[in-house]
């Protein structure tokens, strides 16, 4: 049992959640408890309501106002709202309060990975999106972009290029610095990993403020790659990360609205 004490946290957690049977917030919002799948399913029919918000990939940001999750909007088209795969994917994402620090609600995709059907659905939706778009490069952002990027790349016949944190790649690298809420960070890619004129999709699990995706776009474009689109499983639109991508399209599967 996880007992809540902060009034601010109580306001943020005023919701009912069932996520793969792992997290349930009671109506009284006095506690958060982890339940077995069967109990959670009975409690809320296996579907998650009013999914809470997580911050960025490098530790997160303070949680904004509560928003329910919905089928996400894309730049050029919409995910089919009747596609059961999207609701199945959404229902498997677990929310962890106060991780990695107080006030952050972390969207944990590891529970999605524990569900082979939902994981396959996730990859299939991305593959269907990019199979016929002449993509040469799938660029995955460390670290969770390394989970979704490789199977997408294999399925569409593209190469996978890891976009890594500093001093993680052994060969000669090209770097791009980007801003964080407090300070800066750097993204690196191997020299020669991509070629001018190639067409790329940038993949990550979640877009919050958009800083890392924007850095990946700049890094690829510096060496002449055409970034066709960015692709994420989850979007938090209230953090306006999409705005930082300029005119680059963004494709996401689930979103808070």
Backbone torsions as a table, in degrees:
resi	resn	phi	psi	omega
1	UNK	NA	133.4	177.0
2	UNK	-109.6	111.6	-176.7
3	UNK	-92.9	133.1	-178.4
4	UNK	-92.8	144.9	179.3
5	UNK	-128.2	-34.6	-175.9
6	UNK	-74.7	129.2	176.9
7	UNK	-58.4	-35.9	178.4
8	UNK	-62.9	-44.1	179.6
9	UNK	-64.5	-37.3	178.9
10	UNK	-61.3	-40.4	179.5
11	UNK	-64.9	-43.8	-178.5
12	UNK	-64.9	-35.9	-173.8
13	UNK	-92.2	15.3	179.9
14	UNK	-76.1	79.7	-176.3
15	UNK	-160.5	168.9	174.3
16	UNK	-117.0	126.6	-176.6
17	UNK	-130.7	134.4	165.3
18	UNK	-130.3	119.9	-175.6
19	UNK	-133.2	95.3	-178.0
20	UNK	60.0	24.6	179.2
21	UNK	74.3	17.9	-173.2
22	UNK	-103.2	-26.8	-174.3
23	UNK	-140.4	130.5	178.6
24	UNK	-140.6	125.0	177.3
25	UNK	-100.1	122.3	-177.2
26	UNK	-70.9	160.1	-178.9
27	UNK	-59.6	-32.8	-179.8
28	UNK	-75.3	-12.0	178.0
29	UNK	53.5	37.9	176.2
30	UNK	-100.8	-14.0	-178.6
31	UNK	-156.3	159.8	172.6
32	UNK	-123.4	128.7	180.0
33	UNK	-132.8	152.2	178.8
34	UNK	-96.6	131.3	-174.6
35	UNK	-120.3	151.8	171.2
36	UNK	-64.0	159.0	-175.5
37	UNK	-56.1	-42.1	-175.4
38	UNK	-65.6	-43.5	180.0
39	UNK	-65.4	-41.3	-178.3
40	UNK	-66.2	-40.3	179.9
41	UNK	-63.4	-42.0	177.9
42	UNK	-65.2	-35.9	-177.1
43	UNK	-66.2	-40.2	-177.1
44	UNK	-140.2	34.7	173.7
45	UNK	52.5	30.2	173.1
46	UNK	75.0	3.6	-177.5
47	UNK	-115.0	145.1	-179.1
48	UNK	-89.7	139.6	176.6
49	UNK	-117.6	139.8	172.9
50	UNK	50.6	62.4	-179.6
51	UNK	-61.0	136.3	-178.6
52	UNK	-89.6	176.4	-161.4
53	UNK	-108.5	143.2	177.8
54	UNK	-115.0	157.2	178.1
55	UNK	-93.1	-151.9	-168.9
56	UNK	-80.3	174.8	-173.3
57	UNK	-75.9	-15.4	-178.6
58	UNK	-104.5	35.2	176.4
59	UNK	124.8	-19.5	173.6
60	UNK	98.4	171.9	176.4
61	UNK	-132.2	165.8	-179.1
62	UNK	-59.4	141.2	-175.7
63	UNK	-70.7	132.1	175.3
64	UNK	-81.2	-169.7	178.6
65	UNK	-59.6	148.4	179.9
66	UNK	-59.6	136.0	176.4
67	UNK	-137.1	142.0	175.1
68	UNK	-76.1	153.6	176.6
69	UNK	-85.3	148.1	178.7
70	UNK	-146.8	172.7	170.4
71	UNK	-60.8	136.5	-172.1
72	UNK	-86.0	154.1	173.1
73	UNK	-88.5	146.3	175.3
74	UNK	-113.1	167.2	-178.2
75	UNK	-67.6	-38.3	-171.9
76	UNK	-117.4	-10.6	178.4
77	UNK	-161.7	-177.1	-178.9
78	UNK	-121.5	146.6	168.8
79	UNK	-62.8	139.0	179.7
80	UNK	-63.7	114.6	-176.0
81	UNK	-67.4	-13.8	177.6
82	UNK	-93.1	-0.7	-178.5
83	UNK	-76.5	111.9	-178.0
84	UNK	-62.3	-20.8	-178.0
85	UNK	-63.1	-36.1	-177.3
86	UNK	-66.9	-45.9	178.8
87	UNK	-66.6	-32.3	177.5
88	UNK	-67.2	-41.9	177.5
89	UNK	-61.5	-48.1	-178.8
90	UNK	-59.1	-39.4	-175.5
91	UNK	-70.1	-14.9	-178.0
92	UNK	-96.9	-2.4	-178.3
93	UNK	-88.4	119.9	-176.5
94	UNK	-90.2	146.4	176.9
95	UNK	-109.3	126.6	179.9
96	UNK	-111.4	114.2	179.6
97	UNK	-75.3	148.6	174.3
98	UNK	57.7	38.9	174.5
99	UNK	-133.1	133.5	2.5
100	UNK	-84.9	3.6	175.2
101	UNK	-151.1	163.3	-176.4
102	UNK	-56.3	140.8	177.8
103	UNK	91.6	-5.9	179.7
104	UNK	-105.8	136.0	175.7
105	UNK	-110.5	106.9	-169.4
106	UNK	-89.4	125.2	176.0
107	UNK	-87.1	110.9	-171.2
108	UNK	-97.6	109.1	-179.4
109	UNK	-85.7	-0.4	178.2
110	UNK	-65.1	-28.6	176.5
111	UNK	-71.9	-28.9	171.9
112	UNK	-63.5	-40.9	-178.6
113	UNK	-67.7	-23.6	177.8
114	UNK	-75.7	-12.7	179.6
115	UNK	-106.5	99.6	-175.2
116	UNK	-56.8	-35.2	-179.3
117	UNK	-67.9	-45.9	179.8
118	UNK	-66.1	-39.0	177.7
119	UNK	-62.8	-45.9	177.8
120	UNK	-63.1	-41.6	177.6
121	UNK	-58.1	-41.9	179.8
122	UNK	-60.1	-50.1	-179.8
123	UNK	-64.1	-42.2	-178.3
124	UNK	-60.5	-41.7	-179.6
125	UNK	-63.2	-40.0	176.9
126	UNK	-68.7	-42.0	179.9
127	UNK	-62.4	-43.5	177.7
128	UNK	-60.5	-33.8	179.7
129	UNK	-68.7	-39.3	-168.4
130	UNK	-110.9	-3.8	-174.5
131	UNK	-56.3	-39.2	-173.9
132	UNK	-110.4	26.8	-178.1
133	UNK	-108.7	15.4	175.9
134	UNK	54.8	47.7	178.8
135	UNK	-86.1	127.1	176.9
136	UNK	-95.8	-28.0	-170.9
137	UNK	-131.3	129.5	165.4
138	UNK	-109.8	112.1	-178.6
139	UNK	-99.0	118.6	-177.7
140	UNK	-104.6	132.1	-179.6
141	UNK	-87.7	132.7	178.2
142	UNK	-61.5	133.8	3.2
143	UNK	-110.9	-28.0	-172.2
144	UNK	-76.3	-15.4	170.8
145	UNK	-66.0	-19.6	176.5
146	UNK	-74.5	-18.0	178.9
147	UNK	-80.4	-46.6	-174.0
148	UNK	-88.9	-30.2	-175.1
149	UNK	-64.3	-50.7	-176.1
150	UNK	-58.6	-46.5	178.9
151	UNK	-65.2	-31.4	175.4
152	UNK	-65.2	-46.8	-179.6
153	UNK	-59.0	-46.3	-180.0
154	UNK	-60.5	-42.4	-175.3
155	UNK	-68.6	-30.7	-177.2
156	UNK	-102.4	2.6	177.2
157	UNK	75.7	31.3	178.3
158	UNK	-109.6	166.3	174.0
159	UNK	-89.9	152.0	177.3
160	UNK	-102.9	129.2	-179.8
161	UNK	-119.3	117.3	178.6
162	UNK	-79.1	133.2	174.5
163	UNK	-103.6	110.3	-164.9
164	UNK	-115.1	164.2	173.1
165	UNK	-73.2	164.7	-174.4
166	UNK	-58.6	142.7	172.9
167	UNK	64.1	28.4	175.4
168	UNK	-104.9	-23.3	179.9
169	UNK	-95.7	136.2	-171.9
170	UNK	-80.7	-24.0	-175.9
171	UNK	-95.9	-167.6	178.0
172	UNK	-67.7	136.3	-174.3
173	UNK	-126.0	160.6	167.9
174	UNK	-114.8	139.7	-170.3
175	UNK	-122.4	155.0	175.5
176	UNK	-140.6	122.2	178.1
177	UNK	-88.3	145.3	178.2
178	UNK	-144.1	160.6	-173.9
179	UNK	-88.6	143.0	170.9
180	UNK	-112.4	177.8	178.1
181	UNK	-59.5	-39.4	177.0
182	UNK	-130.4	97.8	177.5
183	UNK	100.3	-155.5	-177.7
184	UNK	-136.0	166.9	173.1
185	UNK	-142.3	174.8	-176.4
186	UNK	-134.6	141.2	175.2
187	UNK	-115.2	140.6	-177.2
188	UNK	-129.9	153.4	178.3
189	UNK	-142.4	145.8	178.1
190	UNK	-64.2	135.6	171.3
191	UNK	-62.2	132.3	179.6
192	UNK	87.6	-3.0	179.9
193	UNK	-68.0	-30.3	179.0
194	UNK	-128.8	161.1	-178.4
195	UNK	-123.5	149.9	177.2
196	UNK	-54.7	137.2	178.7
197	UNK	92.7	-13.8	177.4
198	UNK	-69.6	154.9	-177.9
199	UNK	-108.7	127.8	-171.5
200	UNK	-124.7	150.3	166.1
201	UNK	-116.3	133.7	178.3
202	UNK	-100.6	126.9	-171.8
203	UNK	-118.7	133.9	170.3
204	UNK	-147.3	169.0	-179.0
205	UNK	-78.2	-31.0	-171.6
206	UNK	-150.5	142.8	170.1
207	UNK	-112.4	121.4	176.1
208	UNK	-109.5	-90.0	179.1
209	UNK	-84.7	-13.9	174.7
210	UNK	85.5	4.0	-176.0
211	UNK	-63.4	-44.3	-177.7
212	UNK	-71.1	-39.0	177.4
213	UNK	-63.8	-41.5	178.8
214	UNK	-62.2	-39.8	178.1
215	UNK	-65.2	-39.6	178.6
216	UNK	-64.1	-41.6	177.7
217	UNK	-59.8	-48.5	-178.3
218	UNK	-62.1	-41.0	-178.6
219	UNK	-63.8	-45.2	179.8
220	UNK	-67.3	-41.6	-178.0
221	UNK	-69.9	-26.5	177.2
222	UNK	-61.2	-27.8	-179.4
223	UNK	-105.5	17.5	171.2
224	UNK	88.0	12.6	178.6
225	UNK	-84.3	141.1	174.5
226	UNK	-90.8	113.6	176.9
227	UNK	-83.7	110.9	-176.3
228	UNK	-76.9	-40.4	-174.3
229	UNK	-167.6	159.2	168.3
230	UNK	-107.7	145.4	-175.4
231	UNK	-133.6	127.0	178.8
232	UNK	-136.7	152.5	175.1
233	UNK	-71.7	-41.1	-172.0
234	UNK	-128.1	141.3	171.7
235	UNK	-124.7	139.3	170.6
236	UNK	-110.4	86.0	-170.3
237	UNK	-64.5	-24.1	-179.9
238	UNK	-67.5	-15.7	175.5
239	UNK	-89.2	-3.3	170.6
240	UNK	59.3	33.6	176.7
241	UNK	-64.2	-31.2	179.0
242	UNK	-58.3	-35.3	-178.3
243	UNK	-63.2	-28.2	-178.4
244	UNK	-78.9	-8.0	-179.5
245	UNK	-88.0	-0.5	-179.9
246	UNK	64.7	-127.8	-178.3
247	UNK	-94.6	11.2	-179.7
248	UNK	-77.8	129.9	177.5
249	UNK	-66.0	151.8	177.5
250	UNK	-127.1	129.1	178.5
251	UNK	-114.8	121.8	179.2
252	UNK	-134.5	156.3	-177.1
253	UNK	-95.4	-42.2	178.7
254	UNK	-132.7	149.4	-172.4
255	UNK	-150.3	150.2	170.2
256	UNK	-84.0	141.8	-177.7
257	UNK	-129.2	NA	NA
